[in-house]
Amino acid sequence: MASGQKTISSENISPTRRRFIQSGIGIAGLIYIGAAVYPVYRYLVDPAEKAEAEAAIKEIELPGLDTLPRGSAMMFRFAGKPGLIIHHEDGEWVAFSAVCTHLACTVQFQKDQKRIHCACHGGTYDMKTGKNIAGPPPRPLTKYNVEVLDGKVKISRT
């Protein structure tokens, strides 16, 4: 061996390698625990945040919706949930939550049968009042106030 050269023994390499592997395993373990705990945290915290956000939204405007033809309907989002606005043949506007009161499925407007229908379990609602008229829904749909002014449709909670 030439003078001035140092030899590297396996005793010097092992502890460093061992620490590196242990650190890698520790970091992987923390990531795994974080990946397991985060969805539980979001599940527990999310309902409170959603309720706060929903309570804060009192009204929305839907510009250009005043051109919706009579006898038709359209889905929209109100406070993160689906809504249904109907422009009746007589010119009346009504809006409801599109969440079925039975098991929270999304309801649909059926123009040909003149009703609001939930396909999940056959629930039926009156298209003028939102009242539950057939099937398992225990309550009427939540009704919203509708104002049509200057080309805008304003929907607010009752």
Protein Blocks (a to p, Z undefined) as FASTA:
>chain_A
ZZhiacddfklmmmmmmmmmmmmmmmmmmmmmmmmmmmmmmmmmmmmmmmmmmmmpmbdc
dehklmpcghiacdddeehiacdddddfkopacdddfbdfklopacdddfknopaddfkn
opacdfklopafedjbfbdcdddddddeehiacdddZZ
